[in-house]
Amino acid sequence: MTFLLSKRSTKLVTKCSSAVALPAVALAFFFTPDLRAAGTALDVQSGRGTGMASAVTGMIDDSSSIYYNAAGIAQGEIFDAQIGDSLILPSYELRTPSGTTTKNSIELVPPFQAYVSGGITNHVSMGIGVFTPFGSIVRWPDDWVGRSLVTSATLVTYDINPTIGYRLGPIRLGLGLQIERGTVDLKKKIATGSQEASTELGADAWGGGANVGVQVDVVRQYLMLGAQYRSAVKLKFDGNAHFDNVPPELQGTLRDQAASTTLITPDSAAFALASRPVPALVIDAEVVWFGWSKFNSIDIVFPDDASGSLGSSSFLPKNWHDTVNYRVGGELAIGDSWRVRAGVLYDPSPSPDRTLTPDIPDADRLNLAVGGSYAHSSGIGIDVGYEFIFLLKRTSTAQQLPGEYQGTANVLGISLRYRTPRARAAAPDAADFR
């Protein structure tokens, strides 16, 4: 993952007239595991990128550059369009110190993407992409030991990313505008003393940011440098909290009402070195920094709560720290039509052990990727990538629910595309890394 809440303190444990302290109404659900990238980012944004473990910043040159490195669309008077989906099937479990093991309810997470780009002139290109940079579905059993923290959560964010690229000799530059839409649906149980209530919160938000990228052909066709930066995006979620099975003595407090919170996605910066040691092979190695330290805590506001009890007297810390992940990927041409790919990625978790809870059961990840593509002489092609992800064992010391987390995930990325056939492509001085 690619998503944090503001640094304001979390105030979600309610105080009721019966003196029963209610658990947090889990806006922590905003950050649930997608098992693709540490934290909550989704970086499987094309079949080609998935097959190289997303190690494409230095050499990417198709319309998926809109996500991976905006400079990559500046390829001269070439038209490129693709649409795809990344099918993510996560499996993870929590083992408590008492020996109880709970597994998630496995559910397919299908973030999609679509891109189109083209050269207006030999130097200026424009494009637009729509993709899901952050999003997940998590389901824990309704009767599990951590149901007061989370039972289910669905988060989806969509980026609309218009982009412009400029090419001047060996240098390509790109600039994009991020228009981000987010929706969330959250569920949990609430122990009220006499019975168990439940709550569901639905909310949505819009936000904006920018991204910039650069690629430089240091030694034409043999060595390229690439870098991209994506800004943080602030999302102000407004929605409604719904409560069920509330005892009469608490219905004045636990009633349906408006709720809001603020989420800030992390900024990120990627730095890459791509090389073509032989004409048919390109290798990309890179480091990617994520600004996860923006995720200090969770704050929720109930503007219609006259009693003030829903938003008082609790703090749920997260205290995440910035991370750097490491990626290497390669692509080998077999004739004019076929490509095979492989990659590996190590992605450390930003979460301290003391704040690791099942709303975000995060861990260090090791991703192994393979893929391939076929391109017809007409310009129509298909890219397929597969990743197997190890969620390395992680021990939580959080007071709310300590235990060991581990798991795996399978990711299948498929993209259908059309690109101006090579024989018709202009820009004879463009560095073709395809």
N, C-alpha and C positions, 0 to 999 in steps of 0.2 A: 501497500500500500502503500499519495499519494497522498490526513485530514486533520487550531485546536481550540479548545475552549479558552476563553479569556483568562487572564491572570487574577481576576476577581475571585474572592473566596466563595466556596460552595456553601449554600445554606438550605439544605433540603430535609433535615430531620425535623418532623413536625412535633409540636407539643399540643396535646388535646386536653380538654377540660377534665378528662378522667385520669390525667397524668400518665397516660400510655405514650411512650416515645415511639414514633413511627419511623421505619427505615427510610432512607433517601428515595425520593421519587425519581427513578434512575435516569436522569439526563446524561449520566455517564454512558448510556446506551448509544450516544452519538458516535462513540468510537468502539466498534465491535470488530471481531477478527475476520479478515477476508483471507488470511493465510497465503497471501501473495507477496506482500512486502512487509517488513517489520514496521511497527506503528500501524497505520491504517491505509497506506497508499496503494493504489492499483497502477502498476506500470506495464501490464500486458495489453498494449494498445494497438497491436497489429499481429498478424500471423508471422510476419518476418521478424519483428522484434522479439516475440515470444520464443522463437526458435534459436535466438542468440542471447537469451537471458537478459534482454533489454540493453545489451552492450552495443549500441549503434550510434551513439552521439557523434562520433568522429566521422562516420562514413555514410550515414543515412542520406538518401537522395531521392526518395519518393514522397508522395503526399502525406504519409504518416510522419514526416519531418515536422509537421505542424505541432505534434505532441513531443517528439523526441529531440528535435533541434530545429528551430524555425528557419535557420540559414539553409537547411538542406533542400528547400523548395526552389532555390535559385539555380536552376539547371538549364536556363535558356528557354527557347520556345518549345517546351515539352508539356503536354497535357497528361496528368496522372490523376486517377480517381480510384478509390477503393472503399469497400464496405465490409465489415467483419464483426465477429463476436469472439469473446474469450469465455469459454465454459470452465468455471472453477468449481471443483468438488472438494470441499474441505472436510477433514475428519480429525477431531481433537478430543482430548479427555482431561479431566481433573481428578487426581487422586488425593483425598484429604489425609491428614495424619492418622485418622482412625481406621484407614484402609478402605473407605468408601470410594468407589470409582464411578464417575458419571461421564458419559459420552454425549456429544452434541447430537441433535437430530440432523442427519446429513441432508443437505438441500443444495441444489445447483444454484450457483451465482453466475448470471450471464451478462456481464457488462459488454455493451456494444460500442462500435466506433465507425465513423464514416468521415472520409476526407476527399477533398478535390483541390487540385492546384494546377496552375498553368502559367506559362510565360507570356506576358503582354508584349515584351520585347526580348531581345537576347540578353538583356541585363536586369529587367524587372519582372518579378513573378508575384502572383497573388494566389491565395487559397483560403479555405475555411475548413475547419474540422469540428466534429461533434463527438465527444467521448465521455467516458465515466472515470474521472481520476480518483474518486473515492466512492466506495460503496460496498455494502456487505449485508449478509443475512445470517443471523445467528439464532438458533433455537436450542434452549435447554428444556428438559422435561418440566412440566407444570408442578410436579411434586418433589423436585430435587432439593438438596440441602441448601443451595444458593438461590432459591426462588425469590427471597426478599431483596436480592441484588439485581437479578435479571432472569426473565423467562424467554423473552424473544425481542429482537430488534431488527429493523430493516432501515438501512440508510442508503440513499442514492443521491449522488451529485452528478450533474451534467455540465460539461464545459462547452460553450460555443466559442470557438477560437479563430476569428478572422486574422489572417497573417499576410504580411508582405515581405518579400525577399529581394535582395539586390546583390548582383554579382559584378565584381570589378576585377578582372584578371584572376589571380589565384585566391581571391578573398570573396567569401559569401557572407552576407549579413541577413538576419531575419528579425522581425519585430511582430509580436502578436498581442491581441487584446483578449483577456479572459473574461467571459461573461458566464457566471456560474449560478446554477440553480440547484438547490438542495431540498430534499424531502426526507422525513424521518417518521417512523412509527415504532413506539416503544411500549413494552409490557413488562409488568412485574407483580409480585404478590406483596401484600402489606399485612403484617401480624398486628391485629388490633386488640389482642387480649382475649376477647370473648369469641372471636371468629377470625377468619382470614379474608381480607378484602383484596381487591385487585385494582390496578390502574393501567390505563392506556393513554399515551400522549401522541398526538399527531401534529406536526409542524412543518413549515416550509420557509424558504428564504431565498434571496437573491444577493449576489455580491459581484465584485469586479476586481481585476488585477491585470498584470501584463507579463509577457515573457519575451526574452531576447536570446539570440543565438549567433554563433559565428563558426565558420569553418575556414581553414587556411590550408591550401596545398603548398606545403613546405618544399617537397620534392614531388613534382607532378607525377601522378599515378603510383607513387611509391610511399609517400608519407604525408599524412594529413593531421592537423590539430583541430579539435572541436571543443566548444563549450556552450552551455546553455544555462540560463537562470530563469526560474519561475517565481514570481512574487507570491507572498501570502495573500489569501483572500478572506476578508471578514464577512461572515454570514450572521445576520440577526434573525434567528428563528422565532416565529410567532405561530402559536397554535392553541390547542385546547387539551386539557387534561380531563379524562373521564374516569369515574370511580364506580366500582360495582361491589355488591355484597357488603356495604358499609353498615355497621351497627347504628341503631338510632342515636345513641349518645354522641356519635362522631359525625353525623350527617351534616351538621352545620359547618364543619371544617372541611371534611372530605367530600366536597360537592363538585360537580362539573363546573369548570371555569377556565379562563384564559391562562396561558403560561408562555414564557419566553426565555430564551437564553442566547448567548453569543458564542459563535464558533469561529476560530481562525485557522485556516489550513496552513501548514508549514510552507515556508519558502524553501527552494531547493536550488542547488547549483551542481552541474555536472562538468567534468573535465576529462577529455578523452584524447587518446593517441591512436590513430589508425594507420596501418601499414599494409602494403601489398608486396610481399616478398617475391611472389611470382605473379604473372598476369591473371591467373585464374583464382587466386586466393587473397582475401582481405581479412585482416585480424584487427579487432578493436578492443582496447583495454582502457578502463576508465574508473574513476572514483566519483561518487555522488554524495553530496552533503545534504542533509535534511535538518531544517530548523525546528526540531520537535520541542525545544525548550519553551516555546510559547504555551505549551500545555502544562500549566501549573495546577489547575484545579477546575472545578465545575461550579457554575453559579446559575441559579434559576430564579425567575421572578414570577410571582403570582399577583398581577396588578389589581385583581378584584377581591383579594383576600383581606377583608376588613380587619380580621382579628390579628393579622400579621404572623400567625403561628406556622403557616406553611413555608415561609421563607426565613425562618429564624433558627439560630443556635446550632448549626452544624457545618462542618468543613470536611470535604472529601478530597484529600490531596492526591495529585498524580506526580508532579515534579519530574516530568520527563526531561531528558537531556538530548542535545543534538547528537546526530550519528553520522557516520560515513560508511557507505557500503562499497564493495569492490566487485567489478564485473569484467569478464573476458568473454568475447564471442568471436566466432569465425564463420565465413561464408565461402564456399568453394563452388566455382562454376564448372559444370560438366556439359560441354558443348554450348550452343547458343540458347538452349531452352530450359535447362535444368540447373538448380542450385541446391546444395545441401548445407546445413547449418548446425552449429552446436554452440553451447555456452555454459558458463558456470557463474553463480552469483553468491556472495556471502553478505548477509544483511543483518547486522546486530540490532537487538531490541533497544528502544529508547527508555523503557520502563524500569525503574528500580524495583528490586525484589519486594520492598516494603509497601509498595503501592500497586502491586500486580493483583488484580481481582478479576472475576469472571466476566465482567462487563467488557473487558479488553484482555483476554488471555493471550498476551503477547509473548514472544520468545525469539531468540536468534534463529535465523533461517539459512539453510543451504539449498540453493536451487540448481538443478541439473536440467539442461535444455537440449533438445534436438529439433530439427525441422527441415523443411525443404520447400521448393516451389517449382512450378512449371509455367512457362510463358510461351504462348502461341505466337507465330509470326504476325498474326493480326493485331497483337497488342493485348489480347485478353490473357489473364493468368490467374493463378491461385497460389496462395502462400499458406502453409500449415506449420504450426509450431506446437511442441509439447514440452511441458515442464513437470518434473516431479520435485516436490518441495518437502524437505525435512524440517519440521518444527522441533528444534532441539529441546531436550528436557530442561525444564526451568522450575525452580522451587520458589514459591511465593511465601513471604513471611508477613503478608498483610493481616492485620488483626481481624478484618471482616471475615475472611475465609482463606486460611493458609492451605498450601498443598502443592502438588507437582503437576505441571502442565506439559503435555507433549502431543504430537499429532503429525499428520501429513496432509498433503493436498495434491490433486492432479489438475493440471491446467491444459486445455486444448484451445489454441487460437487458430482461427480460420479467416482468411481475407480473400475476397474476390476483387479483382482489379482490372483496370484498363490503363495502358500507358502508350503514348505515341510510339508506333513501331520504330525501332532503331534506325532503319533505313531512311525514315522520313524526318528524324529528329534534326533540328538545327543545332546551333551552338557548337561548332566543331572544336572549340577550345575548352569545352566543359570537361571537368574531370569525372569520368563515368566510373563510379564505384559499384555498379550493379553487376 
